[in-house]
């Protein structure tokens, strides 16, 4: 009886861990990676900033950037001046 209970508990734990991993992976895949700044600026006119306190190195911009750490990380290659704002306008 004890052996069956241990097997059931271990199976339940493994099932819980595997479901939790699947949910995390699907949440990460929802962040879109854009080909270039033209594509990104169609959805986010001011670009994407890593945080709300990030300041633009390039001077005055026309639009305020959208703040999202996950979206910025996915499109970090588009931040040419490495100031924490990708594709700023």
Residue frames relative to the residue before (quaternion, step in Angstrom):
aa qw qx qy qz dx dy dz
X 1.0000 0.0000 0.0000 0.0000 0.00 0.00 0.00
X 0.6566 0.5136 -0.3046 0.4609 3.56 0.96 -0.90
X 0.6374 0.5410 -0.3174 0.4475 3.56 1.02 -0.84
X 0.6562 0.5053 -0.3028 0.4715 3.59 0.95 -0.85
X 0.6389 0.5200 -0.3202 0.4679 3.58 0.99 -0.80
X 0.6540 0.5072 -0.3098 0.4680 3.61 0.95 -0.84
X 0.6465 0.5125 -0.3162 0.4684 3.59 0.97 -0.81
X 0.6529 0.5110 -0.3082 0.4664 3.59 0.96 -0.86
X 0.6627 0.5000 -0.3031 0.4679 3.59 0.93 -0.86
X 0.6608 0.5002 -0.3045 0.4695 3.59 0.94 -0.87
X 0.6459 0.5146 -0.3140 0.4684 3.61 0.98 -0.80
X 0.6498 0.5194 -0.3073 0.4621 3.56 0.98 -0.86
X 0.6488 0.5153 -0.3075 0.4680 3.57 1.00 -0.83
X 0.6619 0.4973 -0.3065 0.4697 3.59 0.91 -0.85
X 0.6423 0.5211 -0.3159 0.4650 3.57 0.98 -0.81
X 0.6483 0.5152 -0.3105 0.4667 3.59 0.96 -0.86
X 0.6693 0.5001 -0.3004 0.4601 3.59 0.91 -0.88
X 0.6810 0.4856 -0.3020 0.4574 3.59 0.90 -0.84
X 0.6378 0.5061 -0.3276 0.4793 3.63 1.02 -0.70
X 0.6398 0.5271 -0.3182 0.4599 3.59 0.99 -0.80
X 0.6470 0.5086 -0.3091 0.4767 3.60 1.03 -0.76
X 0.6438 0.5185 -0.3258 0.4588 3.60 0.97 -0.76
X 0.6539 0.5123 -0.3149 0.4592 3.60 0.95 -0.82
X 0.6464 0.5113 -0.3189 0.4680 3.60 0.99 -0.79
X 0.6650 0.5078 -0.3114 0.4506 3.59 0.90 -0.85
X 0.6771 0.4841 -0.3088 0.4602 3.61 0.93 -0.77
X 0.6201 0.5333 -0.3485 0.4579 3.62 1.08 -0.60
X 0.6635 0.5038 -0.3056 0.4611 3.59 1.01 -0.77
X 0.6824 0.5119 -0.2990 0.4277 3.60 0.98 -0.73
X 0.5595 0.6230 -0.3875 0.3857 3.62 1.22 -0.18
X 0.5721 0.5761 -0.3863 0.4378 3.62 1.22 -0.30
X 0.3290 -0.7810 0.5052 0.1630 3.56 -0.71 1.12
X 0.2167 -0.7346 0.6293 0.1319 3.54 -1.07 0.83
X 0.2510 -0.7898 0.5488 0.1097 3.55 -0.76 1.10
X 0.5799 -0.6055 0.4341 0.3296 3.55 -1.19 0.69
X 0.7973 -0.0858 0.1223 0.5848 3.55 0.92 -0.97
X 0.7147 -0.4579 0.3156 0.4242 3.57 -1.32 0.07
X 0.5835 0.5777 -0.3806 0.4254 3.60 1.05 -0.60
X 0.6714 0.4835 -0.2842 0.4844 3.58 0.95 -0.90
X 0.6652 0.5015 -0.3059 0.4608 3.61 0.91 -0.89
X 0.6888 0.4941 -0.2876 0.4458 3.60 0.93 -0.87
X 0.5252 0.5986 -0.4280 0.4273 3.63 1.19 -0.19
X 0.7413 0.3753 -0.2023 0.5183 3.58 1.06 -0.78
X 0.7894 0.1396 -0.0425 0.5963 3.59 1.07 -0.78
X 0.3018 -0.8182 0.4623 0.1604 3.59 0.05 1.34
X 0.7560 0.3831 -0.2122 0.4865 3.60 0.96 -0.76
X 0.5844 -0.5589 0.3761 0.4524 3.57 1.27 0.05
X 0.4490 -0.6619 0.5306 0.2808 3.54 -1.32 -0.29
X 0.1835 -0.7928 0.5764 0.0749 3.58 -0.77 1.08
X 0.5287 -0.6430 0.4581 0.3119 3.55 -1.14 0.67
X 0.7940 -0.0390 0.0144 0.6065 3.63 1.13 -0.60
X 0.6327 -0.5619 0.3789 0.3748 3.57 -1.24 0.36
X 0.6748 0.4917 -0.2975 0.4630 3.59 1.18 -0.40
X 0.4521 0.6999 -0.4427 0.3313 3.60 1.27 0.00
X 0.1979 -0.7798 0.5869 0.0910 3.56 -0.90 0.99
X 0.4688 -0.6831 0.4960 0.2600 3.55 -1.09 0.82
X 0.3763 -0.7344 0.5255 0.2070 3.59 -0.82 1.02
X 0.6872 0.5563 -0.2695 0.3818 3.54 1.05 -0.81
X 0.6508 -0.5189 0.3289 0.4461 3.61 1.19 0.00
X 0.8013 -0.2907 0.2198 0.4743 3.54 -1.24 -0.52
X 0.1509 -0.7792 0.6038 0.0744 3.56 -1.04 0.84
X 0.5545 -0.6324 0.4437 0.3095 3.54 -1.25 0.51
X 0.7985 0.1957 -0.0658 0.5655 3.58 1.03 -0.87
X 0.4730 -0.6397 0.5239 0.3043 3.54 -1.25 0.52
X 0.4302 -0.7215 0.4714 0.2688 3.63 -0.83 0.89
X 0.4902 -0.6121 0.5386 0.3080 3.54 -1.28 0.56
X 0.2805 -0.7825 0.5361 0.1472 3.62 -0.86 0.92
X 0.3001 0.7150 -0.5863 0.2345 3.55 -0.72 1.17
X 0.3762 -0.7469 0.5067 0.2093 3.56 -0.52 1.19
X 0.6681 0.5104 -0.3037 0.4483 3.59 0.94 -0.90
X 0.6765 0.4836 -0.2903 0.4736 3.59 0.92 -0.92
X 0.6291 0.5215 -0.3347 0.4692 3.60 1.02 -0.77
X 0.6582 0.5203 -0.3087 0.4481 3.59 0.89 -0.95
X 0.6653 0.5036 -0.3009 0.4617 3.59 0.98 -0.81
X 0.7803 0.2812 -0.1410 0.5406 3.61 1.16 -0.60
X 0.2093 0.8278 -0.4936 0.1654 3.58 1.20 0.55
X 0.5802 0.6053 -0.3659 0.4039 3.59 1.11 -0.61
X 0.6728 0.5051 -0.2870 0.4581 3.60 1.18 -0.51
X 0.5642 0.5610 -0.3976 0.4570 3.61 1.26 0.07
X 0.1767 -0.8461 0.4959 0.0831 3.56 0.19 1.30
X 0.7592 0.3738 -0.2166 0.4868 3.62 0.93 -0.80
X 0.3883 -0.7776 0.4280 0.2480 3.60 1.34 0.23
X 0.3892 0.7306 -0.4731 0.3015 3.58 0.95 0.90
X 0.6116 -0.5741 0.3489 0.4178 3.61 1.24 0.07
X 0.6849 0.3743 -0.2845 0.5567 3.59 1.32 0.22
X 0.2159 -0.7857 0.5699 0.1065 3.57 -0.61 1.14
X 0.8702 0.0474 -0.0616 0.4866 3.58 -0.98 0.96
X 0.1913 0.8037 -0.5444 0.1456 3.62 0.91 0.79
X 0.1474 -0.7719 0.6154 0.0619 3.55 -1.18 0.73
